[in-house]
Amino acid sequence: MCFRPADASADASSSKCPECGQDIQVLSGIALKRCPHCRCDLVPYLKGEKPVPAAPAAPKPPASPSAPKAPNVPKA
């Protein structure tokens, strides 16, 4: 039989820092107030005062093609 501590459970979640993008491990439901990697303040993000930066928007699709023009009549 193997001993497994409670902190090493499979449901330990992780989230990403909104500023540096590094993984932040969350164990036992303790929310960190600073990122352990870049030391940014996470409190405004947790309270919802500061929006989490999102990925850039997708480019707009190209316009539909127009109808072809009539051929030119050769000059005599």
C-alpha positions in Angstrom: 0.0 0.0 0.0 1.4 3.4 -0.9 1.1 6.6 1.2 0.0 9.7 -0.6 -0.2 13.0 1.2 -3.4 15.1 0.9 -1.6 17.9 -0.9 -0.6 15.7 -3.8 -4.1 15.0 -4.9 -5.1 14.8 -8.5 -7.5 17.7 -8.2 -4.8 20.3 -7.4 -5.5 23.0 -10.0 -3.2 25.4 -11.6 -3.8 28.8 -13.2 -1.7 31.1 -15.3 -0.4 34.5 -14.2 -2.2 37.2 -16.3 1.1 39.1 -16.7 3.9 36.6 -17.2 1.9 33.6 -18.3 3.6 31.1 -15.9 1.7 28.4 -14.2 0.7 29.1 -10.6 0.0 26.0 -8.5 -3.1 26.3 -6.2 -3.0 23.9 -3.3 -5.6 23.4 -0.6 -7.6 26.3 -2.0 -5.1 29.0 -0.9 -5.2 31.9 -3.3 -1.9 33.8 -3.7 -1.8 37.5 -3.7 1.5 37.8 -5.7 2.8 35.8 -8.6 5.8 33.7 -7.3 7.6 34.2 -10.7 7.2 37.9 -11.6 5.9 39.3 -8.3 2.9 41.1 -9.9 -0.1 41.9 -7.7 -2.9 39.4 -8.3 -5.5 41.0 -6.0 -7.0 43.3 -8.7 -7.4 40.3 -11.0 -9.0 38.2 -8.2 -11.5 41.0 -7.2 -12.4 41.7 -10.9 -11.1 45.3 -10.8 -8.6 44.6 -13.6 -9.5 42.6 -16.7 -7.4 39.6 -17.5 -5.5 40.3 -20.8 -7.0 38.2 -23.5 -5.5 36.8 -26.8 -5.5 39.3 -29.7 -8.7 39.3 -31.8 -8.9 37.3 -34.9 -8.4 39.2 -38.2 -11.5 40.1 -40.1 -12.4 37.8 -42.9 -11.8 39.0 -46.5 -14.6 40.7 -48.3 -16.6 38.7 -50.8 -15.3 38.8 -54.3 -16.9 41.1 -56.8 -18.5 40.1 -60.1 -16.0 40.0 -63.0 -16.1 43.0 -65.4 -17.3 42.7 -68.9 -14.5 42.1 -71.5 -13.3 45.0 -73.5 -14.4 45.2 -77.1 -11.4 45.4 -79.5 -11.1 48.6 -81.4 -11.1 48.5 -85.2 
